[in-house]
Amino acid sequence: MGTPQAKEGSQLLAPRAEEKQGKYSWNIIKSATILISELILGISMTILSAVLHDLSLKLDMSYTQLSIANSMASVGAIFGSVAGGFLTKRMSNYLDLILFIVHFMNIMALISIPFTANVVLQSLEWFMQGWAMAVGYVVNNMVAVRLWPDSVGTIVLLVSAANSIGHTAGCLLPIPFVSHESTKDSFSSLVYVPFIILALIFVANGINLLIQYAVGLRCHRCYNSDSCTDAKVGQSEPQRTSRLLWLVVPGMGIVYLFVRVSDMMPAYLAPSIGIESSLHLPASKGDLIILLYNIHRTISKLVTSFLLKRVSVMLCLPICLVMTSLLAVVLFLVGLNSVSCFFAIMIAMGLFTGPPGALLLVWVSNYVIVDDYALSVWLVADNFGILSSVLVGGIVFDYYGCLPSLFVNLINGIIASVTFFVLQCIIITKN
């Protein structure tokens, strides 16, 4: 027979076990919601490329006008990255509500874009969509980090992988609703349907977020408890955090800026910098290459999320940076010799350009707490990298041609690798 003390102890442990189980279940629900949110945000990023031809004919707008309007999403995302960091810090107990507002803004933009023929108005709509998207990214990653503080690397990579899956889905979703005829003047009258479908998905997840906000006070306590845990960690190592914060986070932003430029230029600028025309590559094959590239990026993120349990980020990240630079060299030297060479190099590059962004965030978590400041810097670097790749790639190609633009890509990869290694050496010296 058990002693009275043992019975009393078991009675005290039972509520704690139930509370722990309840918190774990709630974390799973929230994590699933975050992944869904990242997925549909990723779809919204790439949906335009698949409907560009049909939408330009339907709205009587040129490719250039639509591309200019769409580029405003990156501008909006820069401002949204900063706003997202501010909101997660000031309104940490209302993150579900913030995400609902993000979803609502995306819904309004998606419903309006396929029916707006004015480039200025459409630019404003894309700006709003980009702003909301960036805020959503910051909030999603911040919530994920707070929910799973002991598994930052895995959860950040999974969130990033969900976004990459969205990129792929964004290319596939419009296929049934666009014209597949070879004539240049043919377009589908259903080109707006993918936007409506995506808006409805945002509506469904937005309702889910509202429900979680209404009944999720436990979730808010989870946020607070995790924040308190982070605060305790920060208090236990105040000198370490304050000494390295000024170096680690801005350094990560600089490295990621060049990584993103190097990543974006060959993948998304292939048509605009003339790679497809140099190779006489049909548009369908070009789309296939980009699709497979995105799939390999997603696979690499998922694989890396599991490898982090066995392999240090200090090994994974340098390998990705070095291999990206080496493949950029190969792309520069032989990538334009044949379609098969370009195809193989781009697919291989996708395996190494996928993880670095999330791995840099994981690397930061080894030295300082990943907070709203770190996430904002990370996303600002991401969006500046996208804009820079478009501007630099286009300008260099216009003046100097295709190969010099790929050479710029090589230089960016080398700068990213060298900067990271120098940064790591400085940190080791400081410690």
N, C-alpha and C positions, 0 to 999 in steps of 0.2 A: 504493500500500500504506500502511496505517496504521502509525503509529509505535507502539513498545511502550507509551509513555505513554498514547496514545489508547486502545489496547486495554484497558489496565489501568483507565483511567477509565470506559470503557463497562461493564466488569465490575463496578465499584463502584456504578455508577448503576442497574444492572439489579435488584439486590435491593431498593434503595430504591424503585424504581418498583413492584415487586411488593408491597412492604409498604404503599405508599400505596394501591394498587389494592385490596389486601385490606382495609385499614381502611375505604375508601370503601364496599366491598360490605357490610361488617359494619354500617356506619352506616345503609345502606339497609334492611337486615334489621331493625335495631333500630327505625328510624323507622316501618316498616310495623307492627311489633308495638305501638308506642306509639299509632299511629292506631287500630288495632283495639281496643286497650284503652280509649281515649277514646270510641270509638264505643259499645261495650257499656256503659261507665259512663254515657254519656248516655242510653241506652235505659232503664237501671235508674232514672233520675231521673223519667221521665215515664210509665212503664208503668201506674201506679196510676190516673191520670185516665181511661184508656180502659176500665178494668175496674171502676170504682168502683161502678156500679149493681149489676152482677152479683155482685161480691164482697160487697157489703153484704147482699144477700139470702142468699147462700150461707152467710155466717158469722153471719147474724142480728145485724149491727151497723149502726148508723146512719152516715150520711154524716159526721156530726160526729165520731163516734168514730174512723172511718178517717182522717179529715183530721187529727185531733189526733195520732194515731199516726204518720202520714206526716210531720207537721211536725217530729217528733223527728229525722228525717234531717238537717234543717238544723242542729239543735242539735249533733248528732253531728259534722256536717261542720265546725263551728267548732273543736271540739276536734281533729278530724282534721287541720285545716289547720296547727295549731301542731305537732302530733305529726309530720306529714309533713316540715315543715322541720327538726325535730330529727333525724329518722331519715335524711334525705338528707345531713345534715352528719356524723353519727356513723357511718353505715354506707354510705358512698359506694361501697364495693366490693361491696355486696350488694343493689343496687337491684332486680335481677331477682328475688331471693328475697323482698324486701319486696313487690313487685308480685304475686308468687304468693300470699303471705299475704293481700293485699288481695282477690285473686280468690277465695280460699278463704272468706273472711268473707262476701263477697257471695253466694257459692253457698249457704252455710248460711242466710243471711237470706232469699234468694229461695225456697228450698225450704220454709221455715217459714211465711212470711207468709200465703200463701193458705189455710193450714190452722189458723191461730191466731185463735180467736174472742175472746180476752181482750185488752182494749185496752191493759192494762199490758204484757203480754208482747209484743204486737205493736209497742208503742212502743219497747221495748228492741231488738227486731229491726230496726226502722227506724233507731234510733240507731246500732246496729252497722253497718248498711249505709251510713249517712251518714258515719260515721267512716272506714270503709274507702274510700269513694268519694273523700273529700277527700285522704286520704293518697295514693291513686292519682293524683289530679290533680297534686299537688305533685311526686311522683316522675316522672310522665310529662313534665311541663314541664321539670323540672330535667335529665332525661336528654336531652331534645330540645335544650335550650340548650347543653349540654355537647358534644353530638355535632356541632352546627352553629353554632359560636360566631360565624361570620362572616355568618350569615343568621338572626339571632334573630327579626327581624320576621316573615319569611316562615314560619318553622317554627312559631312561637307561634300565628300566625293559622291555619295548617293544622291544628294540634292542636285549636284552638278550633272550627274548622269541623267536624272529625270529631265533636266532642262535640255540636255542633248537629245534625248528621245523625242522631246517636243519639237526640236529642230527638224528631225527626220520626219515626224508625223506632219509637220507643217508643209513639207514638200509633197507628201502623199495625199493629204486630205483633199486638195482641190482637183485631183486628177479626174474624178468622174464628172466634174462640173465645168471643165474647160474644153475648148475645141481641139480636136486631134487631126483636123484636116490640114493638108499641106499648103493650102492657099493662104496668103498673108492677110487677106481681108476677111477671113472667116473668124467668127468668135461665138462663144456660147452665151446665150441670154441668161444662163443660170450661174454666171460667174460670181454673183453676189452670195450664192448659197453657202460656200465655205465660211464666209464671214458670219453669216447668221448662225450656222451650226456652232462655230466657236463661241459666239456670243451666248448661245443657249447653255453651253458647257460652263461658261463663266457664271451664268445665272444660277445653275445648279450648285456649283461649288460655293457661290456667294451665299445662297440660302443655308448651306451646310455651315459656313462660317458664322452666320447670324445665330443659328441654333447653338453652336458651341459657345458663342459669346453670351447668349442668354442663360445657358445652364452651366457654363464653364468656370465658375468661381474657383473651383479646385485647380483648374488649369492656371489661373492667375496666381494662386498660392504656390503652384509649382514654379512659375517664373520667378516669383519673389524668393522662394527658397533657394533656387539655383543661383539667383543673383547674390543672395547672401553668402552662398558657398563660394562664389567667385570672389566676393569681397574679402572673405576670410583668407582665401588663398593669396589675394593681393596684399592683405595686411601681414601675412606671414613672410612675404618676400618683397617689402616695399622698395628696398634699395635696388633690387634686381630689376623690378618693373620700371621704376622711374629712370634708371640708368640706361636701359635698352629701348624704351618706348620711342624715343626720338630717332633712333637709328633703325630699328627693325621694321616698323610699319612704313615709313617713307621709303626705305630701301626696297621693301616688298613691292610698293607701288611702282617704283622705277623699273625694277626687273620685269614686273608683269606688263607694264606698258610696252616694252620692247618685245616681250614674248607674244603679246596679243597682235602687235603689228606684224611680226614674223608669221604668225598663225593665219591671220586674216588675208594677207596679200595673195598668196597662191591659191587659197581655197575659194574665196568669194570674189576676187577680182579677175579671175581667169577670163571671163568674157570681155571685161572693160579694158584690161591691159593687153589684149590681143593674143592671148595664148591660144584660144580656140581657133582664131583665124589663122594663126601661124601654122597650126597643125591641121588645118582644114577639118576641124572636129565638128560633127553635127551637133546641134543643140541638144538632141536627145541623149547623146553620149556624154556631153558635158554635164547634163543634169544627173546622169547615172553616176559619174565620177564624184560629184559633190555629195550625192546621197550616200554612196559607199564610204566616202570620207567621213561623213557625220556618224555613220553606223560604227566605224572603227574608233572614232573618238569616244563614243558611248561605251563600247566594249572595253576600251583601255581604262576608262574611269571606273567601271565596275570591277575589273580585274585588280586595279590598284587599290580600291577600297578594301579588298580582301587581303591583298599582299601586305598592307600596312600593319596587319596584325603580326606579321612575321619579318617584314623588312622595314628598316628605318626610312623615314622620309628623307633623311640626309643621303640616302643611296638612290631612292626613286627619282627625286627631283633633279639632281645633277645628270642622271642618265637621260631623262627626258629632254633637258635643255641641250646637252651635248649632241644627242641624236637628232634633235630638230635642226641644229646648226649644220651637222654633217649632211643631212638629207637636203638642206637648202643648197649646199655646195653641189650635190649630185643633180638637183633640179636645175641649178644654174648651168652646169656643164653639159649634161646630156638629156635634160628633161624635155627639150623641144626637138629632139631628133626624131621621135616617133610617138604615135598615140599610145602604144603599149608602154613605152618608157615613162611617159607622163602619168599614165594611169597607175602603174606600179609604184612610182615614187609618191604620188599623192595618197594612195591607200596606206603605204608604209608610214608616211608622215602623220596620218590620222592617229596612228597608234601611240605617237609620242607627243602630239600637240594637245591631246585631250586632257591629261591629268595636271599639267603644270599650274594652271590657275588655282585649282583647289588645293594642290600640294603646297603652293606658296602660303595659303591661308593656314594650312596645317603646320607648316614650318614656323609661322609667326606664333602659333599657339604653344610652341616649345619654349618661347622666351617671354611672351607677355600674354595677357588675357585677351582673347578675341572679343572685342566689344564693338559698339556702333562706330567708333572712330576707325578701327581697323577695317571693318566691312565697307565703310564709305570710301576709304582710300582705295580699297581693292576694286570696287565697282567704278569709281571715277577713272582709275587706270584702265580698266576694261573698256570703257566707252571712249576714252581718249585714244586708246589703241585702235579701236574700230574706225573712228573718224580719221586718224592719222594715216591708217593704211589706205583708206579711200583717197585722201588728198595726195599723199606722197606717191602712191602707185599711179594715180591718174596723171599727175604733173610730170613725173619722170617718164612715163610712157609717151605722153604727148610730145615731149621735147627730145627724148633720147631713144625711145623704142622699147621693145619687150625685154630683151636680155638685161639691160641696165636696171629695169624695174625689179627683176628677179635678183640682181646683185644687191640692190637695196634690202631685199628680203634677207639675203645671206648676212649682210652687215648687222641687221637688227638681231638676228639669232645669235651672232657672235657677241654683240654688246650685252645681250641678256645673260649669256653664260658667264662671261668675264665679270660682269657686275655682281652676279650672285656669288661667285667664288671670292671676289674681293670683299664683299659684304660679310661673308662667313668668316673670313680671316680676321676682319676687324672685330667681329663679335667674340671670336675666340680670344683675341688679344685683350678685349675689355673684361672678359671674365677671368 
